[in-house]
Amino acid sequence: MLKVFNVVPGPDNPDGELILGRKQLETHACYLIYGVIEPGQTGRPVKPGVGHEEICLLARGEVEVVVDHDRYPLAAGHAFHLRGEESVTLENPGQEPAVYVIAGGHTPGSDHHH
């Protein structure tokens, strides 16, 4: 039977991000994160963590991806890939909310759960 999930954050998710993960999917092989960054919001972290990889797709709006002191503009339809402890932050300098989707999973051969 097909399970359908509503991943749009609501009032019970004040941080603007909803994670569809192990609890809902009953697997630890993959996960999905849906996030909304409000206009002017800064400092939204994206960091897969040890043994994980993520692809972040900007679905709507525009953001700046901050890596150390460098800034990279990201428009709707653009994506980036991170591994392990690599991290960035997202900022929305625009006038409209920005929406992103992160697809993540385990790095092949990773044994980080003991």
Secondary structure, 3 states (H helix, E strand, C coil): CCCCCCCCCCCCCCCCEEEECHHHHCCCCEEEEEEEECCCCCCEEECCCCCEEEEEEEEECEEEEEECCEEEEEECCCEEEEECCCCEEEECCCCCCEEEEEEEEECCCCCCCC
